[in-house]
Amino acid sequence: MLTVKQKIAARLEDALAAMCSEGAPSAGEIAAMLEYPPDPTLGDLALPCFKFSRALRRAPAAIAAALIPAIEAEEAVGSVQAVGGYLNITVSDRYLAETLLPRILSEGKDYGKSDMGAGKTVVLDYSSPNVAKPFHIGHLGTTVIGHSLKRLHEFAGYHCVGINYLGDWGTQFGKLIVAYRRWGNAKEIDEGGVDKLVELYVRFHKEAEENKALEEEARVEFHKLESGDAENLSLWRKFIDISLAEYEKTYRQLGITFDSYKGESFYTDKMPAEVQKLRDKGLLKIDDGASIVDLAPYGMPPCLILKRDGSTLYPTRDIAAAVYRQATYHFDKAIYVTSAGQSLHFAQWFKVVELMGYDWYDKLVHVPYGTVSINGAKLATRTGNVILLRDLFGAAIEEVKKIMEEKNPDLADKEKVAEAVGVGAIVFYYLSNNRNKDINFVMEDALNFDGNTGPYVQYTYARTASLLARAGEMRADQIVLTAPEESALLKVLSLFPEKVLSAIAEYEPSVITRYILDVAAAYNRFYHNCPVLSAENADVRAARVALTRATNIVLGNAFPLICMKAMEKI
Ligand code: ARG
């Protein structure tokens, strides 16, 4: 079913085509031109008609006047006015009540979904921590932006493959093996988990400052691992299993699962073929013993393929992995979510894939995000100067427990609710900003139940759930709207499908986060001004219960799109 915007755009398409001999804009182009006026008294949608003056050789005001009848004929339109070259359009209350609201109620869990991606596959590479190094707040972005983008694409009908490209290979394993043999033992790492591994890794670097021979020892051990030494391989496996068990706790808190854990190690035997291909195509140049692809013509530094000793590099592996993923999943889009610090790396190897002649090079998408720093949160930093994701979530959960003890000490399932609200607070705060912005994290702000926060929107959802539980059987026929807050709320609810599409188009989960705030604000304004259960008569009551149900549906559908859980009670 079409959104209000699409319906109006379709009418305008016909009207403009009739006025234009050629080059009339498509409905899609018109939809993109329709604006939401910042001041709602000007209407719900506005069309700037000067955009058509050249094609139509007419003044904007004349075009606006000529388009009025076509717009008036649209059932979703209440009124339309031409003002200064703009058409200001107001959505009809009747349409909202009689068509939109029943539609939200009947679509329920499917409201907001589309089939835009039907038959298409999207591969998403995200989270991807480096085993045996800390899983820290720098990974928050890739983890939650990546998973949100997966959820959003699924919601739009794409088949999605979420890949955790674990950093499970490299010289750090030689170091860890040396450290483990010298200072660790099985019992300690079984009990101490990832913390113990990180501790060993940190100790290696400390001791190696004094004892240079350690580095060489680590190289030898990594080489043995690469050559398939059974003992080193089993240690390596164990380090990965321990790390994964730890990451999975965090993923579980966020409701994240992956479809594939094929990490860097998986691609080791897939790189030689790509290196050969580069060589065959004459793309490799030897530079000071290393093999590179010259990217000067494209304004970039060279892409490093092989070191002097012939060992492969980060881009080499990414190229081999992309080739494998295209062959395996035939993706229509491959999305990589990493910090903006890696933007050059992606631009370089994307270019190399193009130069290699792979025709799917333009399906590779890098989605960068800004840095995160932390202020005001008293967090234990076990490993010196990094803050672990686990500790950040843990601190938020503890704070929420304290607040809940004060506000609602009798709540059932306290642990579960505190976890959802604490973790949700962090995620919501993080995803409130455009992803490219650098963020300074202030825990008190994230947890403020009265601010524009995760707890506030989760509380709003719980408010709708508790009202619905008390409302009993719901009638949704003969809806009449009697207050401006009701139609304002419905207008916000009507926007959900297009917000999903713009979040996808911009690779920007914050579109959903901000939209959730709009829904919560509109619902709370409605709730405070329009008595629901004590409404003046049965019809008004029924309409308001239905509006509450629709809000519950939209929030319930939107939360998972940004990795947040909806709690019935807080
Ligand atoms: N493991 C890398 C890191 O922690 C991120 C990997 C991103 N994905 C990729 N295909 N390069 O920095």
Boltz pocket constraint, residues with backbone or C-beta under 6 A from the ligand:
constraints:
  - pocket:
      binder: B
      contacts: [[A, 125], [A, 127], [A, 128], [A, 129], [A, 130], [A, 165], [A, 166], [A, 167], [A, 318], [A, 336], [A, 337], [A, 338]]
      max_distance: 6.0
